[in-house]
Amino acid sequence: MTDGRIAVIDSGVANLRSVFNALQRLGAAPYIAQQPEDLRTAAKIILPGVGAFAAGMARLREGNFIEPLRNYAALGVPILGICLGMQMLFKRSSEMGDHEGLGLLNGSVVRFPAQGPKVPHIGWNQLEHEERAPLLKGVPSGSYAYFVHSYYAQTDPENILARTVYGVAFPAVVGHGNVYGVQFHPEKSHATGLRILKNFLEL
């Protein structure tokens, strides 16, 4: 895990190409990890995803990725979850039932309140933060990112690196130790998203 390669996990529930292309634009050497053995040469791991939590976890389980991801997290390998990939980092989700996540971050995933704004939350919204986290270096508070989701994470305050308000204030960027997540799509968030990906590569 010393050659600087970036593994992008093929969970079967993500548009890998847009993430892959964004990393290449930043000068990284990404590759698609289609099985756990592919993670052995990774300096960092990215877990993208879109869609339902249960389906995403099922695909990780079918691909035998769950225990390896937990092991690499314990070894200190930097991991970044994107959108559904971020949600799967948490312990549980209440999306269409009660489902177990990877448990790399404390907390659970819940649906936006029925009495709030239209769900799903689709479009550009602002990141509010104190400009202290290395993952957000060069990203001013108030910068816009592109979101597509109906559920959000509830976690410990110390895990929240940035918030976004959509009816409720929810974690838009999270991190604990070497495990990070972004609820929005950095590969679709123009300069803001590219800067966050660049920061992750440089951690």
N, CA and C of each residue as an Amber inpcrd file, in Angstrom:
protein
   609
   0.8270000  -1.2010000   0.0000000   0.0000000   0.0000000   0.0000000
   0.8640000   1.2550000   0.0000000   1.8760000   1.2640000  -0.8470000
   2.8030000   2.3890000  -0.8500000   2.9610000   3.0300000  -2.2200000
   2.2170000   2.5310000  -3.2340000   2.4670000   3.0490000  -4.5730000
   1.5470000   4.1870000  -4.9700000   0.7380000   4.6610000  -4.0390000
  -0.0950000   5.8220000  -4.3090000  -1.3110000   5.5630000  -5.1580000
  -1.6410000   4.3190000  -5.4210000  -2.7840000   4.0210000  -6.2630000
  -4.0870000   4.1910000  -5.4770000  -5.1250000   4.6240000  -6.1900000
  -6.4160000   4.8970000  -5.5710000  -7.4190000   3.8620000  -6.0550000
  -7.9030000   3.0360000  -5.1610000  -8.8870000   2.0110000  -5.5110000
 -10.2900000   2.5990000  -5.4420000 -11.0490000   2.4710000  -6.5080000
 -12.4590000   2.8650000  -6.5440000 -13.2690000   1.5760000  -6.5800000
 -13.9950000   1.3100000  -5.5150000 -14.6910000   0.0280000  -5.4020000
 -15.8900000  -0.0300000  -6.3340000 -15.9720000  -1.0920000  -7.0960000
 -17.1230000  -1.3480000  -7.9510000 -18.1750000  -2.0730000  -7.1170000
 -19.0770000  -1.2860000  -6.5250000 -20.1240000  -1.8520000  -5.6830000
 -21.3330000  -2.2880000  -6.4960000 -21.3120000  -1.9910000  -7.7840000
 -22.4540000  -2.3440000  -8.6220000 -23.6010000  -1.3750000  -8.5100000
 -23.4550000  -0.3320000  -7.6900000 -24.5390000   0.6440000  -7.4940000
 -23.9780000   2.0640000  -7.5890000 -23.1080000   2.2920000  -8.5690000
 -22.5180000   3.6250000  -8.6970000 -22.0780000   3.8660000 -10.1270000
 -21.9980000   5.1570000 -10.4700000 -21.4210000   5.5530000 -11.7460000
 -19.9190000   5.7440000 -11.5330000 -19.1700000   4.6830000 -11.7640000
 -17.7460000   4.7210000 -11.4790000 -16.9890000   5.6520000 -12.4080000
 -17.4460000   5.7650000 -13.6380000 -16.6790000   6.4910000 -14.6390000
 -16.4900000   7.9510000 -14.2720000 -17.5380000   8.6120000 -13.7460000
 -17.4070000  10.0290000 -13.4230000 -16.4280000  10.2450000 -12.2740000
 -16.4400000   9.3620000 -11.2850000 -15.4780000   9.4610000 -10.1860000
 -14.0750000   9.1860000 -10.7130000 -13.9460000   8.1610000 -11.5280000
 -12.6600000   7.7790000 -12.1120000 -12.0600000   8.9400000 -12.9080000
 -12.8990000   9.5640000 -13.7380000 -12.4190000  10.6710000 -14.5700000
 -11.9850000  11.8670000 -13.7350000 -12.7470000  12.1550000 -12.6720000
 -12.3930000  13.2770000 -11.8010000 -11.0320000  13.0410000 -11.1470000
 -10.7820000  11.8160000 -10.7090000  -9.4970000  11.5010000 -10.0890000
  -8.3560000  11.6180000 -11.0890000  -8.6030000  11.1760000 -12.3080000
  -7.5690000  11.3010000 -13.3390000  -7.2430000  12.7590000 -13.6310000
  -8.2720000  13.6130000 -13.6400000  -8.0340000  15.0350000 -13.8840000
  -7.1400000  15.6440000 -12.8130000  -7.1630000  15.0580000 -11.6410000
  -6.3460000  15.5520000 -10.5390000  -4.9490000  14.9420000 -10.5470000
  -4.6640000  14.1080000 -11.5380000  -3.3440000  13.5090000 -11.6390000
  -3.1720000  12.2410000 -10.8430000  -4.2760000  11.6810000 -10.3230000
  -4.1940000  10.4480000  -9.5460000  -4.1080000   9.2370000 -10.4720000
  -3.8160000   8.0800000  -9.8780000  -3.7480000   6.8250000 -10.6240000
  -4.8370000   5.8880000 -10.1140000  -6.1060000   6.1780000 -10.4480000
  -7.1960000   5.3390000  -9.9390000  -7.3040000   4.0210000 -10.7060000
  -7.8690000   3.0420000 -10.0480000  -8.2120000   1.7900000 -10.7210000
  -9.4760000   1.2310000 -10.0800000 -10.2010000   0.4120000 -10.8120000
 -11.4450000  -0.1630000 -10.3210000 -11.1470000  -1.4380000  -9.5560000
 -11.6170000  -1.5140000  -8.3240000 -11.4740000  -2.7140000  -7.5070000
 -12.7550000  -3.5340000  -7.6340000 -12.6710000  -4.6560000  -8.3110000
 -13.8420000  -5.5020000  -8.5380000 -13.9210000  -6.6690000  -7.5710000
 -12.8620000  -6.8790000  -6.8010000 -12.8440000  -7.9300000  -5.7900000
 -11.9100000  -7.4930000  -4.6680000 -12.0700000  -8.0650000  -3.4690000
 -11.2700000  -7.6140000  -2.3250000  -9.7760000  -7.6640000  -2.5620000
  -9.3060000  -8.6500000  -3.3250000  -7.8690000  -8.7670000  -3.5780000
  -7.3160000  -7.5320000  -4.2820000  -8.1780000  -6.8270000  -5.0140000
  -7.7300000  -5.6400000  -5.7410000  -7.3650000  -4.4820000  -4.8130000
  -7.7510000  -4.5840000  -3.5520000  -7.4680000  -3.5000000  -2.6070000
  -6.0590000  -3.5790000  -2.0280000  -5.3540000  -4.6580000  -2.2600000
  -4.0690000  -4.8710000  -1.5980000  -3.0230000  -3.8220000  -1.9690000
  -3.1040000  -3.2930000  -3.1810000  -2.1040000  -2.3080000  -3.6150000
  -2.6040000  -0.8750000  -3.4920000  -3.7130000  -0.6830000  -2.8060000
  -4.3080000   0.6490000  -2.7100000  -3.6910000   1.4620000  -1.5790000
  -3.3250000   2.7020000  -1.8960000  -2.8950000   3.6380000  -0.8620000
  -4.1060000   4.2750000  -0.1960000  -5.1810000   4.4440000  -0.9800000
  -6.4390000   4.9900000  -0.4780000  -7.5860000   4.2760000  -1.1860000
  -8.7530000   4.2990000  -0.5400000  -9.9220000   3.5940000  -1.0680000
 -11.0950000   4.5520000  -1.1420000 -11.7940000   4.5430000  -2.2800000
 -13.0160000   5.3430000  -2.4440000 -14.1830000   4.4030000  -2.6710000
 -15.2580000   4.6280000  -1.9190000 -16.4750000   3.8180000  -2.0190000
 -17.6110000   4.7010000  -2.5080000 -17.8790000   4.7240000  -3.8160000
 -19.0140000   5.4950000  -4.3360000 -20.2960000   4.6650000  -4.2740000
 -21.4250000   5.3350000  -4.4760000 -22.6840000   4.5940000  -4.4950000
 -23.8670000   5.5050000  -4.7020000 -24.8900000   4.9730000  -5.3490000
 -26.1690000   5.6590000  -5.4970000 -27.2670000   4.6270000  -5.3030000
 -28.4520000   5.0990000  -4.8920000 -29.5720000   4.1810000  -4.7570000
 -29.8490000   3.8020000  -3.3180000 -30.4050000   2.6080000  -3.1290000
 -30.9010000   2.1650000  -1.8310000 -29.7990000   1.5380000  -0.9790000
 -29.8750000   1.7940000   0.3140000 -28.8880000   1.3050000   1.2750000
 -28.8090000  -0.2160000   1.2690000 -29.9570000  -0.8920000   1.3560000
 -29.9600000  -2.3510000   1.4330000 -29.3140000  -2.9710000   0.2010000
 -29.6210000  -2.4270000  -0.9750000 -29.0430000  -2.9590000  -2.2110000
 -27.5350000  -2.7450000  -2.2340000 -27.0890000  -1.5770000  -1.7740000
 -25.6610000  -1.2930000  -1.7380000 -24.9180000  -2.2410000  -0.8160000
 -25.4520000  -2.4680000   0.3780000 -24.8170000  -3.3880000   1.3120000
 -24.8540000  -4.8170000   0.7850000 -25.9420000  -5.1820000   0.1160000
 -26.0420000  -6.5310000  -0.4460000 -24.9550000  -6.7660000  -1.4820000
 -24.6950000  -5.7460000  -2.3070000 -23.6580000  -5.8970000  -3.3260000
 -22.2650000  -5.9950000  -2.6900000 -22.0310000  -5.2070000  -1.6410000
 -20.7510000  -5.3270000  -0.9360000 -20.6020000  -6.7040000  -0.3110000
 -21.7030000  -7.2200000   0.2320000 -21.6730000  -8.5540000   0.8450000
 -21.4220000  -9.6280000  -0.2080000 -22.1080000  -9.5210000  -1.3280000
 -21.9270000 -10.4990000  -2.4070000 -20.5050000 -10.4760000  -2.9400000
 -19.8980000  -9.2880000  -2.9540000 -18.5240000  -9.1580000  -3.4380000
 -17.4750000  -9.4360000  -2.3840000 -17.9170000  -9.8060000  -1.1660000
 -17.0010000 -10.0970000  -0.0560000 -16.1110000  -8.9010000   0.3020000
 -16.6870000  -7.7000000   0.2000000 -15.9260000  -6.4930000   0.5030000
 -16.0530000  -6.0490000   1.9610000 -17.0490000  -6.5330000   2.6840000
 -17.3640000  -5.9430000   3.9880000 -16.2220000  -6.1200000   4.9880000
 -15.7810000  -7.3260000   5.2250000 -14.7110000  -7.5310000   6.2020000
 -13.3940000  -6.9110000   5.7500000 -13.0150000  -7.0320000   4.4690000
 -11.7930000  -6.3420000   4.0410000 -11.8390000  -4.8340000   4.2700000
 -12.9860000  -4.2050000   3.9970000 -13.0910000  -2.7680000   4.2370000
 -12.9150000  -2.4460000   5.7190000 -13.5180000  -3.2480000   6.5700000
 -13.3610000  -3.0370000   8.0070000 -11.9070000  -3.2220000   8.4160000
 -11.2520000  -4.2070000   7.8370000  -9.8500000  -4.4630000   8.1740000
  -8.9410000  -3.3380000   7.7020000  -9.1490000  -2.8520000   6.4730000
  -8.3100000  -1.7690000   5.9650000  -8.5360000  -0.4870000   6.7630000
  -9.7730000  -0.2490000   7.1700000 -10.0420000   0.9200000   8.0130000
  -9.2810000   0.8080000   9.3260000  -9.2750000  -0.3820000   9.9200000
  -8.5680000  -0.5980000  11.1780000  -7.0580000  -0.4470000  11.0140000
  -6.5580000  -0.7430000   9.8220000  -5.1260000  -0.6090000   9.5410000
  -4.7060000   0.8270000   9.2550000  -5.7000000   1.7240000   9.1190000
  -5.3860000   3.1330000   8.9000000  -5.3960000   3.5800000   7.4580000
  -5.8540000   2.7310000   6.5440000  -5.9370000   3.1340000   5.1410000
  -7.0290000   4.1950000   4.9990000  -6.7500000   5.3520000   4.4030000
  -7.7980000   6.3690000   4.2180000  -8.9130000   5.8660000   3.3070000
 -10.1430000   6.0400000   3.7570000 -11.3270000   5.6010000   3.0180000
 -12.2760000   6.7860000   2.8820000 -12.8080000   6.9780000   1.6640000
 -13.7700000   8.0480000   1.4060000 -15.0390000   7.4500000   0.8180000
 -16.1650000   7.6340000   1.4960000 -17.4570000   7.2150000   0.9730000
 -18.1570000   8.3870000   0.3040000 -18.7860000   8.1310000  -0.8480000
 -19.4770000   9.1750000  -1.6100000 -20.9520000   8.8310000  -1.7210000
 -21.8190000   9.7660000  -1.3080000 -23.2820000   9.6330000  -1.3910000
 -23.7250000   8.3710000  -0.6540000 -24.2930000   7.3850000  -1.3410000
 -24.6570000   6.1390000  -0.6700000 -23.4400000   5.4990000  -0.0230000
 -22.2840000   5.6440000  -0.6610000 -21.0580000   5.1130000  -0.0790000
 -20.7720000   5.6990000   1.2890000 -21.0650000   6.9830000   1.4790000
 -20.9210000   7.6030000   2.8000000 -21.9180000   6.9860000   3.7690000
 -23.1630000   6.8240000   3.3540000 -24.1810000   6.2840000   4.2540000
 -23.8340000   4.8760000   4.7070000 -23.2410000   4.0900000   3.8230000
 -22.8950000   2.7130000   4.1810000 -21.7590000   2.6340000   5.1850000
 -21.0550000   3.7470000   5.4250000 -20.0050000   3.7590000   6.4330000
 -20.5730000   3.6810000   7.8480000 -21.8350000   4.0300000   8.0200000
 -22.4350000   4.0950000   9.3520000 -22.9410000   2.7270000   9.8180000
 -23.3860000   2.6950000  11.0580000 -23.7870000   1.4210000  11.6570000
 -25.0810000   0.8730000  11.0830000 -26.0740000   1.7580000  10.8730000
 -27.3800000   1.2490000  10.4550000 -28.0820000   2.2690000   9.5660000
 -29.1070000   1.7910000   8.8600000 -29.9960000   2.6610000   8.0950000
 -31.4270000   2.1840000   8.2700000 -32.3520000   3.1480000   8.3220000
 -33.7730000   2.8270000   8.4330000 -34.4650000   2.9080000   7.0760000
 -33.7010000   2.9390000   5.9820000 -34.2880000   3.0230000   4.6500000
 -34.9600000   1.6980000   4.2890000 -36.2800000   1.7200000   4.1770000
 -37.0640000   0.5340000   3.8160000 -36.7460000  -0.6480000   4.7370000
 -36.7720000  -0.3830000   6.0260000 -36.4820000  -1.4180000   7.0140000
 -35.3310000  -1.0100000   7.9060000 -34.7350000  -1.9760000   8.5580000
 -33.5840000  -1.7270000   9.4260000 -32.4280000  -2.5580000   8.8880000
 -31.3430000  -1.8820000   8.4660000 -30.2620000  -2.5740000   7.7920000
 -28.9210000  -2.2220000   8.4200000 -28.0580000  -3.2120000   8.5270000
 -26.7240000  -3.0230000   9.0890000 -25.7770000  -2.4400000   8.0480000
 -24.9710000  -1.4600000   8.4630000 -23.9590000  -0.8810000   7.5980000
 -22.5790000  -1.4110000   7.9340000 -21.5620000  -0.7450000   7.4260000
 -20.1910000  -1.1750000   7.6680000 -19.7450000  -0.9270000   9.1070000
 -20.3530000   0.0540000   9.7600000 -20.0070000   0.3350000  11.1440000
 -18.6620000   1.0110000  11.3250000 -18.1690000   1.6800000  10.2840000
 -16.8840000   2.3800000  10.3970000 -17.0440000   3.7430000  11.0600000
 -18.2660000   4.2640000  11.0610000 -18.5870000   5.5120000  11.7460000
 -19.7970000   5.2780000  12.6300000 -19.7940000   5.8960000  13.7920000
 -20.9290000   5.7670000  14.6880000 -22.0940000   6.6040000  14.1830000
 -23.2940000   6.0250000  14.1840000 -24.4630000   6.7680000  13.7620000
 -25.3620000   5.9370000  12.8760000 -26.4490000   6.5530000  12.4400000
 -27.4350000   5.8640000  11.6150000 -27.9500000   6.8010000  10.5360000
 -28.6270000   6.2150000   9.5510000 -29.1300000   6.9510000   8.4010000
 -30.6550000   6.9570000   8.4530000 -31.2490000   8.1550000   8.3340000
 -32.6990000   8.3150000   8.4660000 -33.2380000   9.1480000   7.3030000
 -34.5490000   9.0830000   7.0910000 -35.1780000   9.8260000   6.0050000
 -35.4430000  11.2630000   6.4370000 -35.4100000  12.1770000   5.4750000
 -35.8020000  13.5480000   5.7560000 -37.2280000  13.5870000   6.2930000
 -37.5340000  14.5040000   7.2060000 -38.8990000  14.5860000   7.7520000
 -39.9450000  14.8070000   6.6670000 -41.0830000  14.1460000   6.8280000
 -42.1590000  14.2320000   5.8350000 -42.7050000  15.6500000   5.7170000
 -42.6250000  16.4380000   6.8040000 -43.1840000  17.7830000   6.7890000
 -42.2190000  18.8240000   6.2470000 -41.0540000  18.4120000   5.8050000
 -40.0500000  19.3470000   5.3180000 -40.1370000  19.5810000   3.8270000
 -39.0500000  20.0590000   3.2230000 -39.0110000  20.3130000   1.7820000
 -39.1670000  19.0220000   0.9790000 -39.3310000  19.1890000  -0.3250000
 -39.5260000  18.0600000  -1.2270000 -38.3690000  17.0700000  -1.1440000
 -38.7390000  15.7910000  -1.1260000 -37.7660000  14.7030000  -1.0890000
 -37.9270000  13.8750000  -2.3590000 -36.8320000  13.5080000  -3.0450000
 -35.4340000  13.6640000  -2.6420000 -34.9050000  15.0900000  -2.7410000
 -33.8570000  15.3150000  -1.9900000 -33.1150000  16.5670000  -2.0610000
 -32.2170000  16.4820000  -3.2870000 -32.5390000  17.2570000  -4.3110000
 -31.7700000  17.2420000  -5.5540000 -31.3530000  18.6670000  -5.8950000
 -30.0750000  18.8610000  -6.1050000 -29.5980000  20.1640000  -6.5560000
 -28.4470000  20.6880000  -5.7310000 -28.1630000  21.9660000  -5.9520000
 -27.0170000  22.6200000  -5.3370000 -27.3870000  23.1930000  -3.9710000
 -26.5130000  22.9620000  -3.0150000 -26.7220000  23.5190000  -1.6800000
 -25.3660000  23.8030000  -1.0530000 -25.3850000  24.6130000   0.0140000
 -24.1440000  25.1240000   0.5820000 -23.5830000  24.2450000   1.6930000
 -22.2640000  24.2200000   1.7700000 -21.5410000  23.5400000   2.8380000
 -21.1740000  24.5730000   3.8920000 -21.5820000  24.3230000   5.1110000
 -21.2790000  25.2340000   6.2120000 -20.2930000  24.5520000   7.1580000
 -19.1430000  25.1850000   7.3720000 -18.1330000  24.5760000   8.2340000
 -17.2120000  25.6540000   8.7790000 -16.3150000  25.2340000   9.6770000
 -15.4380000  26.1770000  10.3680000 -14.0610000  26.2870000   9.7110000
 -13.9130000  25.6720000   8.5230000 -12.6800000  25.7890000   7.7360000
 -11.4550000  25.3120000   8.5070000 -11.6300000  24.2350000   9.2670000
 -10.5200000  23.6740000  10.0380000 -10.1000000  22.2920000   9.5420000
 -11.0300000  21.5330000   8.9820000 -10.7420000  20.1520000   8.5990000
  -9.8370000  20.1050000   7.3770000  -8.7890000  19.2850000   7.3840000
  -7.9050000  19.1650000   6.2110000  -8.6520000  18.7700000   4.9410000
  -9.7190000  17.9870000   5.0660000 -10.4710000  17.5760000   3.8800000
 -11.1400000  18.7640000   3.2040000 -11.3400000  19.8580000   3.9410000
 -12.0260000  21.0320000   3.4070000 -11.0820000  22.2150000   3.1880000
  -9.7910000  21.9410000   3.1810000  -8.8050000  22.9860000   2.9330000
  -9.0670000  23.6370000   1.5690000  -9.1340000  24.9650000   1.5520000
  -9.3580000  25.6810000   0.3000000 -10.7940000  25.6840000  -0.1740000
 -11.7020000  25.1920000   0.6590000 -13.1390000  25.1860000   0.3390000
 -13.8240000  26.1230000   1.3290000 -14.0780000  27.3570000   0.9610000
 -14.6880000  28.2910000   1.9030000 -16.0640000  27.8360000   2.3580000
 -16.3910000  28.1090000   3.6130000 -17.7440000  27.8530000   4.0880000
 -18.7240000  28.6410000   3.2200000 -19.8040000  28.0030000   2.8210000
 -20.7560000  28.6150000   1.9040000 -20.6110000  28.1280000   0.4790000
 -19.5570000  27.3360000   0.2030000 -19.3670000  26.7780000  -1.1340000
 -20.5090000  25.8170000  -1.4610000 -20.8350000  25.7330000  -2.7400000
 -21.9480000  24.8950000  -3.1780000 -21.4660000  23.5210000  -3.6400000
 -22.3090000  22.5110000  -3.3600000 -22.0750000  21.1490000  -3.8250000
 -23.3930000  20.5740000  -4.3320000 -23.2890000  19.5130000  -5.1310000
 -24.4770000  18.9400000  -5.7830000 -24.9370000  17.6710000  -5.0580000
 -26.1920000  17.7050000  -4.6020000 -26.7660000  16.6140000  -3.8070000
 -27.8720000  15.8810000  -4.5620000 -27.9830000  14.5740000  -4.3030000
 -29.1310000  13.7660000  -4.7400000 -29.3350000  12.6940000  -3.6750000
 -30.2960000  12.9000000  -2.7690000 -30.5200000  11.9020000  -1.7130000
 -31.8370000  12.1640000  -0.9900000 -32.3560000  11.0930000  -0.3860000
 -33.5890000  11.1630000   0.4010000 -33.3400000  10.8840000   1.8790000
 -32.1580000  10.3840000   2.1990000 -31.7930000  10.0340000   3.5710000
 -30.5160000  10.7520000   3.9570000 -30.3200000  10.9300000   5.2540000
 -29.1260000  11.6100000   5.7370000 -28.6390000  10.9400000   7.0130000
 -27.4130000  11.2130000   7.3800000 -26.8030000  10.5770000   8.5450000
 -27.0380000  11.3900000   9.8130000 -27.2060000  10.6820000  10.9060000
 -27.1860000  11.2650000  12.2420000 -25.9910000  10.6550000  12.9650000
 -25.0760000  11.5000000  13.4350000 -23.8430000  10.9830000  14.0100000
 -23.3590000  11.8920000  15.1260000 -22.2810000  11.4930000  15.7530000
 -21.7060000  12.2820000  16.8400000 -21.2170000  13.6240000  16.3150000
 -21.4130000  14.7030000  17.0760000 -21.0040000  16.0340000  16.6090000
 -19.5510000  16.1020000  16.1710000 -18.6720000  15.3740000  16.8550000
 -17.2540000  15.4500000  16.5100000 -16.9430000  14.8030000  15.1590000
 -17.8780000  14.0170000  14.6190000 -17.6760000  13.4040000  13.3030000
 -18.1030000  14.3250000  12.1590000 -18.7900000  15.4180000  12.4720000
 -19.3580000  16.2840000  11.4380000 -18.3480000  17.3700000  11.0630000
 -17.8730000  17.3180000   9.8270000 -16.9060000  18.2980000   9.3410000
 -17.5780000  19.4620000   8.6240000 -18.7520000  19.2190000   8.0330000
 -19.5370000  20.2790000   7.3800000 -21.0000000  19.8790000   7.4000000
 -21.8550000  20.8970000   7.4790000 -23.3000000  20.6760000   7.4710000
 -23.9270000  21.3690000   6.2740000 -25.0970000  20.9010000   5.9100000
 -25.9360000  21.5510000   4.9060000 -27.3480000  21.6080000   5.4570000
 -28.0610000  22.6590000   5.1530000 -29.4340000  22.8040000   5.6360000
 -30.4120000  22.5470000   4.5030000 -31.2880000  21.5760000   4.7030000
 -32.3920000  21.3070000   3.7810000 -33.5690000  20.8670000   4.6350000
 -34.2830000  21.8340000   5.1610000 -35.3200000  21.5400000   6.1420000
 -34.7170000  21.3170000   7.5120000 -33.7520000  20.4290000   7.5890000
 -32.9710000  20.1940000   8.8010000 -31.4920000  20.3740000   8.4470000
 -30.6860000  20.6290000   9.4550000 -29.2380000  20.6640000   9.2490000
 -28.7240000  19.2350000   9.3230000 -28.0570000  18.7880000   8.2690000
 -27.5780000  17.4030000   8.2510000 -26.0810000  17.3730000   7.9050000
 -25.3940000  16.2960000   8.2630000 -23.9620000  16.1870000   7.9520000
 -23.7410000  16.0220000   6.4550000 -22.9930000  16.9570000   5.8700000
 -22.6630000  16.8690000   4.4510000 -21.2710000  16.2860000   4.2440000
 -20.3890000  16.5000000   5.2220000 -19.0470000  15.9170000   5.2030000
 -18.7790000  15.3730000   6.6020000 -18.3120000  14.1400000   6.6660000
 -18.0360000  13.5170000   7.9630000 -16.6290000  12.9460000   7.9450000
 -16.0960000  12.7250000   9.1300000 -14.7830000  12.1240000   9.2220000
 -14.4470000  11.7330000  10.6410000 -13.7910000  10.6060000  10.7650000
 -13.2790000  10.1540000  12.0660000 -12.0470000   9.3130000  11.7970000
 -10.8960000   9.7820000  12.2920000  -9.6590000   9.0650000  12.0050000
  -9.3670000   9.0890000  10.5180000  -9.2430000   7.9140000   9.9350000
  -8.9150000   7.7780000   8.5120000 -10.1380000   7.5080000   7.6450000
 -11.3260000   7.6090000   8.2140000 -12.5670000   7.3190000   7.4780000
 -13.3430000   8.6120000   7.2570000 -13.6800000   8.8840000   5.9930000
 -14.3520000  10.1220000   5.6150000 -15.5570000   9.8090000   4.7280000
 -16.4760000  10.7650000   4.6720000 -17.6140000  10.6150000   3.7770000
 -18.1600000  11.9650000   3.3600000 -18.6920000  12.0090000   2.1370000
 -19.3720000  13.2040000   1.6390000 -20.7400000  12.7750000   1.1240000
 -21.7860000  13.4730000   1.5500000 -23.1320000  13.1120000   1.1350000
 -23.4240000  13.5390000  -0.3040000 -22.7470000  14.5550000  -0.7670000
 -22.9590000  15.0590000  -2.1290000 -22.0600000  14.3080000  -3.1120000
 -22.1410000  14.6770000  -4.3730000 -21.3120000  14.0750000  -5.4130000
 -20.1610000  15.0270000  -5.7470000 -18.9580000  14.7900000  -5.2430000
 -17.8480000  15.7060000  -5.5550000 -17.5070000  15.7220000  -7.0410000
 -17.7090000  14.5910000  -7.7140000 -17.3830000  14.5180000  -9.1460000
 -18.3290000  15.3520000  -9.9960000 -19.4600000  15.8140000  -9.3900000
 -20.4210000  16.6570000 -10.0950000 -20.4780000  18.0610000  -9.5090000
 -19.6030000  18.3300000  -8.5500000 -19.6640000  19.5920000  -7.8050000
 -18.5950000  20.5960000  -8.2310000 -18.1350000  20.4760000  -9.4630000
 -17.2180000  21.4370000 -10.0720000 -15.9820000  21.6630000  -9.1930000
 -15.5530000  22.9090000  -9.0330000 -14.2960000  23.2050000  -8.3410000
 -14.3330000  22.7650000  -6.8810000 -15.4830000  22.9160000  -6.2430000
 -15.6040000  22.5090000  -4.8360000 -15.3330000  21.0260000  -4.6790000
 -15.9830000  20.2130000  -5.5020000 -15.8130000  18.7760000  -5.4000000
 -14.4120000  18.3200000  -5.7450000 -13.8340000  18.9280000  -6.7810000
 -12.4740000  18.5480000  -7.1680000 -11.4740000  18.8960000  -6.0740000
 -11.6890000  20.0320000  -5.4090000 -10.7690000  20.4130000  -4.3380000
 -10.8520000  19.4210000  -3.1720000 -12.0700000  18.9690000  -2.8530000
 -12.2180000  18.0010000  -1.7670000 -11.5630000  16.6730000  -2.1330000
 -11.7460000  16.2300000  -3.3710000 -11.0690000  15.0080000  -3.8050000
  -9.5570000  15.1850000  -3.7580000  -9.0710000  16.3410000  -4.1890000
  -7.6300000  16.6290000  -4.1400000  -7.1320000  16.5770000  -2.7030000
  -7.9030000  17.1530000  -1.7930000  -7.5040000  17.1310000  -0.3760000
  -7.4370000  15.7000000   0.1540000  -8.3930000  14.8650000  -0.2630000
  -8.3780000  13.4770000   0.1760000  -7.1290000  12.7730000  -0.3580000
  -6.7990000  13.0300000  -1.6010000  -5.6040000  12.4060000  -2.1840000
  -4.3430000  12.8270000  -1.4500000  -4.3640000  14.0390000  -0.8810000
  -3.1640000  14.5790000  -0.2330000  -3.1180000  14.3230000   1.2670000
  -4.1230000  13.6910000   1.8240000  -4.1320000  13.4390000   3.2550000
  -2.9310000  12.5740000   3.6550000
